[in-house]
Amino acid sequence: TRVLAWSTSTSPPPDLAGVPKDYHDFADVFSKAKASTLPPHREHNLKIKLEEGTTPPIGTIYSLSPVELQALWAFINENLATSFIWPTSSPYAALVLFIKKKDGSLQLCVDFWGLNKLTKKDRYPLPLISDLLDSPSRAKIYTKIDLRHVYHLIQIAPGDEWKTAFRTHYGSYEWLVMPFSLTNAPATFQCFVNSIFADMLDSSHKQHVQEVLHQLQLHGLYAKPEKCEFHSDSVEYLGYHLSPAGLTMSSEKVKAICDWPEPQKVKDIQSFLGFTNFYCQFISNYSDIVVPLTWLTCKGAPWNFSEECRRSFNKLKQAFTSALVLTHFSLEAPITVETDASDYAIASILSITSDDGQIWPVAFYSHTLTALELNYDTHDKELLVIFKAFWTWQHYLEGSAVPVDVVTNHKNLEYFSTSKVLTWCQAHWSEFLSQFNMVIQFRPGKLGAKPDTLTRRWDIYPKEGDSDYAQVNPQNLRPVFMQEQLATSLCAT
C-alpha cells in the first residue's frame, strides 16, 4: 500500500502578468503549484513492456562530489514531496549521473540505457520538424505555450513502476510519473497530445488559443507563463525564427556559429559540422563549402588545418551570418527546382514564384559526392542532383497541379524523359522521377549561377563515342536496355 502526501493548504495564485486578460479564465493552466502534484491515471499512462525473458539491469553507484551529493539530496526531497518518486524494493535499478546545465547548475539524469534496450518500442509516429515548420505557413499571428514538467504530467502504468527504479547513495526509488530518457516517453506523450486536440475546429486565433487552454485545463496539463508568447507576429520555434515572411535561423544560433573558435582537433571539426548540418538548408552550396573540413574527419587523415580549411571554416561562418529568409512553401505558386553539379558536390534550390513575379527560395539542398558518385560522368551527375532534389522534397513536389520547372545547365537532360536507352542507374532514377509532374529546362551555365558558382571543367570529360570514353568512364561499360524492357524488369523486382 502506498500513501501519498497531499497538501491541503491553499496554493498561491499563478502570476498572469504576461498572459492576456482574454485567457485569465484559464488561470489554473499556469499554476506552478498544481503542476507539482501527482497527475491522475489516464488512458495514456506510460506502459513499459519488456522483451520476453528479459529483466532490467542493476546499475552501479558511483562516487559523487559533495556538490553532487547535495544536488542529489535536494532532488530526492523535492520529488518525494510531489509524489513523483517513491521508495522502492525493486531488485533492479538504474544508475544516476549529473550533467551541467548552461547556467552551471547540476541536472540529475537517470541512465535508462539498459532498460530502453529491453523495452518493446512504441512505433507511434512523431512529427517531422520540417512538417511542423510548414504547418503554420499561412499564419500571421503566433502564440507559443510552454508546458511545465511536461513528461511528469503522465503517470507510469500501474504495475510498471518498479521497472523505472534507480539507485542512489540515499536509497532506491521508483518513478510514479513518466521521467525523461525513457525510450517510449516521446511517443506516449505525442499520442496523448494528439488525442486531446484531435477535435479542435478551425477558428479565429483567440478562439483557437482558448480551445487549447481549455483542453490543457481539462486534462491537467500546466504551462509556464513566463515562457509563453501571445499574439506575436513572429516566434522562436524548434530552433528557428518563424514569421509570415518565412523561416530564418535563430539569432542565438547564428551568434553561436559566429563565435565558434577555430578547430584544434578532429572532434572540434565534428562538433562544428554537427551543429551547422542542422541548418544547412539555409546555405546555398553547403556541401561544397565544407569539403576541406569534411576531408579532415576521414579515418586515417592526418590533422592539418591548412589555409584552405581555414578559408572554408570562415566562409561557412560568413554564409550563416548572411543566410536568406526561406519563404513558406505554397502549392498554389509556380514551383522551380534549380540544379547544379561540380566535381565533388551537387546542389539544388527549391523556389516558388510570387504573384509579382519574384522568385523566393524555400530550401537549399547540397550533397557531397560519394566515392562511387565521383566516377559518374557529367550527364549522370546532373541527373543525380535532380533525383536527389525530388527525393528530398518529395513531400512538396508530389501531386503538384502545375508542372515543376527543373532548371539545369546540361542541355542533354531536356531529352532524358524520351531517351530509349538507359543504364541501370538512369533507369532507377527515371522510374522514381516518372511520378512527378515536371518539365526539364536548359539554361546555359553562365545564366545558372544561382544554385552555385561551382567550377566545372567540361573539357576533362571525354564524349561518348570517343576512343578513350570507356577507359575514363569504366562505370558506363554496363549493358543498356530499351526503356520498356527496364520498366518490366523493375516491376518484377
RABELQUI-V697962 format. One record per run of one state. SS is the DSSP state (alpha for helix, beta for strand, coil for the rest). FROM is the first residue (numbers start at 0). TO is the last residue. If there is no record, write none. Layout:
SS:FROM:TO / SS:FROM:TO
This chain:
coil:0:19 / alpha:20:29 / coil:30:30 / alpha:31:34 / coil:35:44 / beta:45:45 / coil:46:48 / beta:49:49 / coil:50:56 / beta:57:57 / coil:58:64 / alpha:65:80 / coil:81:83 / beta:84:86 / coil:87:91 / beta:92:99 / coil:100:104 / beta:105:110 / coil:111:111 / alpha:112:117 / beta:118:118 / coil:119:127 / alpha:128:134 / coil:135:140 / beta:141:143 / coil:144:145 / beta:146:146 / coil:147:149 / alpha:150:152 / coil:153:153 / beta:154:155 / coil:156:159 / alpha:160:163 / coil:164:164 / beta:165:167 / coil:168:169 / beta:170:174 / coil:175:175 / beta:176:176 / coil:177:183 / alpha:184:195 / coil:196:203 / alpha:204:217 / coil:218:221 / beta:222:222 / coil:223:223 / alpha:224:226 / coil:227:227 / beta:228:231 / coil:232:232 / beta:233:236 / coil:237:238 / beta:239:242 / coil:243:244 / beta:245:248 / coil:249:249 / alpha:250:257 / coil:258:264 / alpha:265:276 / coil:277:278 / alpha:279:281 / coil:282:284 / alpha:285:288 / coil:289:289 / alpha:290:295 / coil:296:305 / alpha:306:320 / coil:321:324 / beta:325:325 / coil:326:332 / beta:333:340 / coil:341:343 / beta:344:352 / coil:353:357 / beta:358:367 / coil:368:371 / alpha:372:374 / coil:375:376 / alpha:377:391 / coil:392:392 / alpha:393:396 / coil:397:402 / beta:403:407 / coil:408:409 / alpha:410:417 / coil:418:419 / beta:420:421 / coil:422:422 / alpha:423:432 / coil:433:436 / beta:437:441 / coil:442:443 / alpha:444:446 / coil:447:456 / alpha:457:459 / coil:460:467 / alpha:468:471 / coil:472:472 / alpha:473:475 / coil:476:479 / beta:480:481 / alpha:482:491 / coil:492:492
